[in-house]
Each structure stands twice: as C-alpha cells, then as structure tokens.
C-alpha cells in the first residue's frame, strides 16, 4: 500500500505539471488509508520501512508516512458522520463483512435521504461502487430497496474509470488462470467487462455515463459480446473431469 500511495502521489504531481508547467513547488498531498478489512491493520505506515534495516537510514530514500483510519473492528452501529459518510462506510463494510444484506439495508435507508444539490450525484457514485463490489443479484436487490424508500433515485452515474476497468481485468485474469489457457484469460476479461456494463444497465445507468466510466460505447459493447461468442465457439471444450462426490463421500 505504501508503494502504491507513492505512485498515486507521483501521478498527481505529474498531472499538476500539465496544468501548471511553470510551477516551482509541488502540491502538498496528505496520504490516507481508510481500512475496513476483516482483521486489524498490521503494517507500518512509514514508507522507509519497506527497505531493509541496512538501507532504511540512507538520506536518498523517500520518506513519508500515511495516515491510517482502521475500522476493522467497528460495528455498523458505531459508524458516525454525515449521511454520505455513513453510506460510504456501510458500502465499504459490506464488501468485506457479513451480513451483507443487513449492512446494505441500513445503507439504503440512509441513501434515500441524501439530497441532490446540483453538484456531484453521490447517490450514483454509491450505486456504481456497489456494482463493482457485489454480485449482480445483490445490486438489484439493493436498488429495489432504495426505490422503496425514495422513488426518484436515478440520474447520471459517476465513478472512477480505473476502478471499473480494473474490475474487468481482475476477473479476466482470475478466470484465465482457472481455465489454464490464454483463451480462458481472454474470455474471462471480456466477460468481466460485459458483466460490469450489464450491471450498470440493470440499475438504469445511461450509456453516456457508462462510456465515461468504462471507455466502452454501445457499439463497442456489441463488439465485445460478438467477440466473446466467437472466442467461446473457437475454444475447444475442456476434458471432462471425474466428479469427486461420486467417488467418495474458498478462501481469500
């Protein structure tokens, strides 16, 4: 995480020079890790600790520490803050903790109360985050629950394109490893992209927003579906495997 934070900061500084090429000083960045994992955070917050003891004290290595908010042991009842802050924490908690439906039901009640101010549509952002972290069935149930509390929920869906693209790549890589061949990797990656878009369509996201978020327009979406069908057709079926349940009696 510390190395990833350094890359994020460098990327922000790179972009700042595109906006202000003549700047003489870098913008101040406060690195923050918001953690809600199943177990307590057990890593150092000091970047220098990534080096061995022999090199840790050298003056030429980068030095910074990130702030840490560790909510791994927090219960839903202990969540505090404004409406948007509470919804965000509950949705992130639902990605790692059980019971998912109880957490999402609590988030839906709060989400229905989030007023639209004409600026960022936080309702849309939360729903898109949910699409990226939960199964399609759960997303649809959540959307229906929100509509029961507030029928006017909708509008433009905004999120970070990198999150959605990474979702597709990760699913593709995972399916590719399971298939054990390059064709499986390609099929899994295409399936991941198609499923992400279908999930967004299922919660009434418009194509303009989907294209902004994923870089895929309706024409490209149809191309991906046709490509998936072609690749799946050309891929020879796997050899049948023995069902272990007939011969004898998932982790993160």
C-alpha positions in Angstrom: 0.0 0.0 0.0 2.8 2.4 0.8 4.4 1.9 -2.6 1.0 2.3 -4.3 0.5 5.5 -2.4 3.8 6.8 -3.6 2.8 6.0 -7.2 -0.5 7.8 -6.7 1.2 10.9 -5.4 3.7 10.9 -8.3 0.8 10.6 -10.7 -0.9 13.6 -9.1 2.3 15.6 -9.3 2.8 14.6 -12.9 -0.7 15.9 -13.8 -0.1 19.1 -11.9 2.7 20.0 -14.2 0.4 19.5 -17.2 -1.9 22.2 -15.6 0.9 24.4 -14.4 4.2 23.7 -16.3 6.0 26.6 -14.6 5.3 25.7 -11.0 8.3 25.7 -8.7 6.9 23.8 -5.8 4.9 20.5 -5.6 1.4 20.5 -4.2 1.0 19.1 -0.7 -0.6 15.7 -0.6 -1.9 14.0 2.6 -1.8 10.2 2.0 -4.6 8.5 3.9 -5.6 4.8 4.1 -9.2 4.0 5.1 -9.2 0.4 6.1 -12.2 -1.9 6.9 -10.6 -5.4 6.4 -11.6 -8.5 8.4 -8.5 -8.2 10.6 -6.7 -5.3 12.2 -4.1 -3.4 10.1 -0.7 -4.8 10.8 1.6 -2.9 8.5 3.8 0.0 9.2 2.7 3.4 7.9 6.3 4.5 7.2 7.5 4.2 3.6 11.1 3.8 4.7 10.2 0.6 6.5 9.8 -1.0 3.1 13.6 -1.1 2.9 15.9 -3.4 4.9 17.5 -2.2 8.1 20.8 -1.6 6.4 19.3 0.9 3.9 16.5 2.4 5.9 18.6 5.3 7.3 20.0 6.5 4.0 19.2 10.1 3.2 18.4 9.3 -0.5 15.3 7.2 0.0 11.8 8.7 0.0 10.4 9.4 3.4 6.8 9.9 4.3 4.1 8.3 6.5 0.5 7.9 5.6 -2.5 8.5 7.9 -4.5 5.4 8.8 -8.2 5.0 9.8 -8.6 1.4 10.9 -12.2 0.4 11.2 -11.7 -3.3 11.1 -13.3 -3.8 14.5 -16.1 -1.3 14.0 -19.7 -2.4 14.2 -22.4 -0.8 11.9 -23.9 0.8 15.0 -20.7 2.6 15.7 -20.5 4.3 12.3 -20.6 8.1 12.6 -20.6 11.2 10.4 -22.9 12.8 7.9 -25.3 10.9 5.7 -22.9 10.5 2.8 -20.1 9.5 5.1 -22.2 6.8 6.8 -23.4 5.4 3.5 -19.8 5.2 2.1 -18.6 3.4 5.2 -21.5 0.9 5.2 -21.0 0.1 1.5 -17.3 -0.5 2.0 -18.0 -2.6 5.1 -20.5 -4.7 3.1 -17.6 -5.6 0.7 -15.7 -7.3 3.4 -18.1 -8.3 6.2 -21.2 -10.2 6.9 -24.2 -10.0 7.0 -24.1 -8.1 3.7 -27.9 -7.6 3.3 -28.3 -6.1 6.8 -25.5 -3.6 6.1 -26.9 -2.7 2.7 -30.4 -2.3 4.0 -29.1 0.1 6.6 -27.2 1.9 3.8 -30.3 2.0 1.6 -32.3 3.8 4.2 -29.6 6.5 4.6 -29.0 6.7 0.9 -32.6 7.6 0.2 -32.2 10.6 2.5 -29.2 12.0 0.6 -30.4 15.2 -1.1 -29.3 16.2 -4.6 -27.7 19.6 -4.6 -27.0 20.0 -8.3 -23.3 19.1 -7.8 -21.9 15.6 -7.6 -24.5 13.0 -7.7 -23.4 11.0 -4.7 -26.3 8.5 -5.0 -25.0 7.5 -8.4 -21.4 7.1 -7.1 -22.5 4.9 -4.3 -24.5 2.6 -6.6 -21.7 2.3 -9.1 -19.3 1.4 -6.2 -21.8 -1.3 -5.2 -21.8 -2.6 -8.8 -18.0 -3.0 -8.6 -18.0 -4.9 -5.3 -21.2 -7.0 -5.1 -22.9 -9.7 -7.2 -25.5 -8.6 -9.7 -28.3 -10.1 -7.7 -27.4 -8.2 -4.6 -27.0 -5.0 -6.6 -30.6 -5.4 -8.0 -32.0 -6.1 -4.5 -30.2 -3.0 -3.2 -31.6 -0.8 -6.0 -35.1 -2.1 -5.3 -34.7 -1.4 -1.6 -33.5 2.2 -2.2 -36.5 2.7 -4.6 -38.9 1.7 -1.8 -37.6 4.5 0.3 -37.1 7.0 -2.5 -38.7 6.5 -5.9 -36.8 9.4 -7.6 -33.3 7.9 -7.1 -31.6 7.9 -10.5 -29.7 10.3 -12.7 -26.1 10.3 -14.0 -23.8 7.6 -12.6 -20.3 8.8 -11.9 -17.3 6.8 -10.8 -13.6 6.3 -11.5 -12.9 4.6 -14.8 -9.8 2.8 -13.4 -11.9 1.0 -10.7 -14.3 -0.4 -13.3 -11.6 -1.3 -15.8 -9.5 -3.0 -13.0 -12.6 -5.0 -12.1 -12.8 -6.4 -15.6 -9.1 -7.1 -15.8 -9.0 -8.9 -12.4 -12.0 -11.1 -13.2 -10.4 -11.8 -16.6 -7.1 -12.8 -15.0 -8.8 -15.0 -12.4 -11.0 -16.8 -15.0 -7.9 -17.2 -17.2 -5.9 -18.9 -14.5 -8.8 -21.2 -13.8 -9.2 -22.1 -17.5 -5.4 -22.7 -17.7 -5.0 -21.3 -21.1 -4.7 -17.9 -22.9 -8.2 -18.3 -24.4 -9.6 -18.5 -20.9 -7.9 -15.3 -19.9 -9.4 -13.5 -22.9 -12.8 -14.9 -22.3 -12.7 -14.0 -18.6 -11.6 -10.4 -19.4 -14.3 -9.9 -21.9 -16.9 -11.4 -19.6 -15.8 -9.1 -16.8 -16.3 -6.0 -19.0 -19.6 -7.2 -20.3 -20.9 -8.1 -16.8 -19.8 -4.7 -15.4 -21.8 -2.9 -18.1 -24.8 -5.2 -17.7 -24.8 -4.5 -14.0 -24.8 -0.8 -14.7 -27.6 -1.1 -17.2 -29.6 -3.1 -14.7 -29.6 -0.1 -12.3 -30.7 2.3 -15.1 -27.3 3.8 -15.8 -27.4 5.7 -19.1 -24.9 4.9 -21.9 -23.3 8.3 -21.8 -22.2 7.7 -18.2 -21.2 4.1 -18.9 -19.0 5.3 -21.7 -17.3 7.9 -19.5 -16.8 5.4 -16.7 -15.6 2.4 -18.8 -14.5 3.8 -22.1 -16.9 1.4 -23.9 -19.8 2.7 -26.0 -22.8 0.7 -27.2 -21.1 -0.2 -30.5 -18.0 -1.5 -28.7 -20.3 -3.3 -26.2 -21.9 -5.2 -29.0 -18.4 -6.0 -30.5 -17.3 -7.4 -27.2 -20.4 -9.7 -27.0 -19.8 -10.9 -30.5 -16.1 -11.4 -29.8 -17.0 -13.4 -26.7 -19.3 -15.6 -28.7 -16.6 -16.1 -31.4 -13.8 -16.9 -28.9 -16.0 -19.3 -26.9 -17.0 -21.1 -30.1 -13.5 -21.5 -31.3 -12.2 -22.7 -27.8 -12.3 -26.5 -27.6 -14.2 -27.8 -24.6 -12.3 -28.9 -21.6 -11.8 -32.6 -21.0 -14.5 -34.0 -18.6 -13.4 -34.3 -15.0 -14.3 -37.0 -12.5 -16.9 -35.9 -10.0 -15.3 -36.4 -6.6 -18.7 -36.6 -5.0 -19.3 -39.9 -6.9 -16.1 -41.5 -5.8 -16.0 -40.6 -2.1 -18.2 -39.3 0.3 -12.7 -20.7 -0.9 -10.6 -18.7 0.7 -9.4 -15.2 0.2 
